[in-house]
Amino acid sequence: MIPVNSDVDEIPARLDPESAEWIQVLAVVGPRREAALARLHGMLLRIAQREARRRGPRLLIGGPELEDLAYQAAADALMAITGKLGQFRGESRFTTWACRFVILEVSAKLGRHYWRRPDVRLEAEDWDRLPGRFGFEPARESEWRDLLAALRRAVDTELTARQREVFVAIVVNDVPLDALALRLGSNRNAIYKMMFDARRKLRAALAANGYLDDDDSGCS
């Protein structure tokens, strides 16, 4: 058989049998490779469809457009995987490694779709929407308005510029995490970590000023 990926010189000995077979078959030209590509594409497509259907409604996308996005993500992930076979070192199973590609593709495509909407602006700050989103009772308006004013002050004084940008986008403006990660050139894990740190700072500030108990777990 003729090698199709010159980066795959040899299969690492530590690979599990299933992963080793995937690498061996995908690295050469022939009918076995074509069959393996079809199987891999089917697996990637199922994952893409599941992820797209789970996240799509949050970004106001559905129907044929969402299905098309899943097909594009699976196809692009397949190309990326076959082009990077030489980078697979067996730290995880091959299928687990491959799944990461398609999940990243779905995230990126959903994020790009969100920013195509004409009504979306990252710099907007709609603080007046928070009472409704947090479920505050109208009868206690004076109480929660004081809390929101304190929260806004804490956001301005306690957070770094980047933490503030992330917090306002996600909590105040309800920007989906996938879309924000794409816009900021970051990734989901980094955004999660930044939100965790921001919330911890805000809880501490609100507790220090008597708005929350020290063990209160949420202001967002």
Phi, psi and omega per residue, in radians:
M1 nan 2.642 -3.090
I2 -1.667 2.204 3.102
P3 -1.067 2.417 3.099
V4 -1.855 -0.312 3.129
N5 -2.222 1.784 -3.057
S6 -1.222 -0.237 3.136
D7 -1.299 -0.349 -3.126
V8 -1.604 1.491 -3.098
D9 -1.350 -0.701 3.121
E10 -2.702 2.716 -3.100
I11 -1.551 2.173 3.129
P12 -0.956 2.402 -3.054
A13 -1.145 -0.437 -3.044
R14 -1.418 -0.060 -3.126
L15 -1.131 2.510 3.004
D16 -1.204 2.734 -3.042
P17 -0.965 -0.716 -3.118
E18 -1.141 -0.772 3.129
S19 -1.134 -0.720 3.123
A20 -1.056 -0.688 3.136
E21 -1.157 -0.739 3.097
W22 -1.002 -0.860 -3.103
I23 -1.097 -0.771 -3.108
Q24 -1.089 -0.781 -3.077
V25 -1.251 -0.695 -3.090
L26 -1.304 -0.266 -3.071
A27 -1.529 -0.042 -3.088
V28 -2.267 2.789 3.118
V29 -1.533 2.439 3.098
G30 2.651 3.007 -3.101
P31 -1.078 -0.547 3.119
R32 -1.145 -0.667 3.105
R33 -1.137 -0.752 3.136
E34 -1.073 -0.697 3.109
A35 -1.168 -0.688 3.121
A36 -1.149 -0.699 3.109
L37 -1.086 -0.703 3.119
A38 -1.121 -0.728 3.109
R39 -1.130 -0.746 -3.117
L40 -1.150 -0.741 3.113
H41 -1.084 -0.700 3.106
G42 -1.065 -0.743 3.117
M43 -1.127 -0.798 -3.137
L44 -1.101 -0.675 -3.131
L45 -1.138 -0.727 3.120
R46 -1.085 -0.724 3.122
I47 -1.170 -0.745 3.141
A48 -1.091 -0.742 3.126
Q49 -1.126 -0.737 3.132
R50 -1.105 -0.813 -3.124
E51 -1.168 -0.714 -3.130
A52 -1.139 -0.727 3.138
R53 -1.204 -0.548 3.125
R54 -1.267 -0.720 -3.054
R55 -1.662 -0.395 -3.032
G56 -0.956 -0.864 -3.106
P57 -1.000 -0.566 3.125
R58 -1.115 -0.472 -3.127
L59 -1.868 0.262 3.078
L60 1.017 0.807 3.073
I61 -2.335 2.400 -3.124
G62 -2.837 -3.007 3.083
G63 1.103 -2.593 -3.117
P64 -1.017 -0.579 -3.134
E65 -1.121 -0.684 3.121
L66 -1.218 -0.677 3.095
E67 -1.125 -0.712 3.112
D68 -1.103 -0.680 3.098
L69 -1.070 -0.728 3.133
A70 -1.117 -0.726 3.121
Y71 -1.125 -0.732 3.113
Q72 -1.113 -0.733 -3.138
A73 -1.094 -0.736 -3.141
A74 -1.134 -0.742 -3.133
A75 -1.149 -0.768 -3.139
D76 -1.179 -0.653 3.103
A77 -1.131 -0.706 3.126
L78 -1.063 -0.749 3.116
M79 -1.106 -0.740 -3.137
A80 -1.124 -0.728 -3.115
I81 -1.122 -0.842 -3.109
T82 -1.162 -0.454 3.114
G83 -1.425 -0.210 -3.071
K84 -2.157 0.423 3.136
L85 -1.000 -0.616 -3.123
G86 -1.163 -0.251 3.129
Q87 -1.563 -0.155 -3.134
F88 -1.339 2.109 -3.074
R89 -2.009 0.019 3.041
G90 1.494 0.283 3.082
E91 -1.138 -0.428 3.044
S92 -2.390 3.076 3.075
R93 -1.176 2.666 -3.115
F94 -1.020 -0.738 -3.115
T95 -1.132 -0.633 3.084
T96 -1.137 -0.774 3.100
W97 -1.042 -0.771 -3.111
A98 -1.165 -0.628 -3.127
C99 -1.070 -0.578 -3.125
R100 -1.082 -0.613 -3.136
F101 -1.097 -0.804 -3.060
V102 -1.269 -0.580 3.097
I103 -1.152 -0.704 3.078
L104 -1.122 -0.671 3.119
E105 -1.135 -0.738 3.111
V106 -1.085 -0.787 3.139
S107 -1.030 -0.821 -3.105
A108 -1.128 -0.728 -3.093
K109 -1.240 -0.664 3.074
L110 -1.147 -0.699 3.118
G111 -1.084 -0.778 3.128
R112 -1.105 -0.669 3.131
H113 -1.079 -0.725 -3.112
Y114 -1.057 -0.752 -3.068
W115 -1.342 -0.105 3.050
R116 -1.373 -0.262 -3.139
R117 -1.181 2.289 -3.071
P118 -1.207 -0.317 -3.070
D119 -1.599 0.045 -3.071
V120 -1.701 2.216 3.049
R121 -2.404 2.157 -3.088
L122 -1.144 -0.550 -3.045
E123 -1.401 -0.152 3.140
A124 -1.185 2.567 3.104
E125 -2.350 1.777 -3.077
D126 -1.820 1.276 -3.102
W127 -1.151 -0.430 -3.104
D128 -1.175 -0.268 3.127
R129 -1.400 -0.291 -3.025
L130 -1.066 -0.747 -3.127
P131 -0.960 -0.773 3.130
G132 -1.161 -0.689 -3.123
R133 -1.214 -0.580 -3.134
F134 -1.496 -0.139 3.104
G135 1.301 0.516 3.127
F136 -1.208 2.495 -3.122
E137 -1.416 2.323 3.135
P138 -0.994 -0.552 -3.101
A139 -1.150 -0.349 -3.124
R140 -1.934 0.600 -3.027
E141 -1.021 -0.789 -3.093
S142 -1.081 -0.617 -3.133
E143 -1.185 -0.862 -3.084
W144 -1.332 -0.395 3.058
R145 -1.183 -0.646 3.064
D146 -1.108 -0.732 3.133
L147 -1.114 -0.778 -3.134
L148 -1.150 -0.634 3.095
A149 -1.134 -0.696 3.100
A150 -1.161 -0.687 3.110
L151 -1.089 -0.772 -3.127
R152 -1.115 -0.698 3.080
R153 -1.091 -0.737 -3.131
A154 -1.133 -0.674 3.098
V155 -1.061 -0.708 -3.112
D156 -1.294 -0.534 -2.994
T157 -1.844 -0.452 -3.018
E158 -1.745 -0.399 -3.042
L159 -1.687 2.644 2.976
T160 -1.218 2.894 -3.132
A161 -1.025 -0.701 -3.125
R162 -1.231 -0.728 3.104
Q163 -1.095 -0.706 3.120
R164 -1.102 -0.766 3.133
E165 -1.015 -0.789 -3.116
V166 -1.190 -0.810 -3.109
F167 -1.072 -0.836 -3.127
V168 -1.098 -0.739 -3.123
A169 -1.077 -0.828 -3.037
I170 -1.397 -0.842 -3.020
V171 -1.466 -0.786 -3.067
V172 -1.448 -0.840 -3.044
N173 -1.673 -0.060 3.053
D174 1.060 0.649 3.081
V175 -1.352 2.246 3.113
P176 -1.051 2.555 -3.066
L177 -1.060 -0.719 3.132
D178 -1.031 -0.749 -3.121
A179 -1.173 -0.711 -3.125
L180 -1.177 -0.736 3.123
A181 -1.024 -0.727 3.128
L182 -1.131 -0.812 -3.086
R183 -1.114 -0.628 -3.108
L184 -1.559 0.021 -3.118
G185 1.135 0.603 -3.080
S186 -2.089 -2.750 3.097
N187 -2.468 2.946 -3.048
R188 -1.038 -0.755 -3.099
N189 -1.100 -0.725 3.141
A190 -1.148 -0.687 3.123
I191 -1.175 -0.730 3.073
Y192 -0.996 -0.806 -3.110
K193 -1.110 -0.712 -3.136
M194 -1.144 -0.690 3.107
M195 -1.164 -0.691 3.114
F196 -1.051 -0.823 -3.138
D197 -1.137 -0.689 -3.141
A198 -1.139 -0.784 -3.139
R199 -1.107 -0.671 3.132
R200 -1.102 -0.760 3.099
K201 -1.095 -0.743 -3.091
L202 -1.200 -0.707 3.096
R203 -1.058 -0.755 -3.139
A204 -1.103 -0.734 -3.132
A205 -1.157 -0.762 -3.139
L206 -1.182 -0.658 3.110
A207 -1.166 -0.709 -3.129
A208 -1.111 -0.461 -3.135
N209 -1.760 0.209 3.024
G210 1.419 0.216 -3.141
Y211 -1.550 -0.379 3.125
L212 -2.394 2.668 2.968
D213 -1.220 2.726 -3.128
D214 -1.032 -0.527 -3.105
D215 -1.749 0.204 3.125
D216 -1.143 2.341 -3.005
S217 -1.691 -0.008 -3.064
G218 -2.723 2.339 2.905
C219 -2.217 0.014 -3.133
S220 -2.526 nan nan
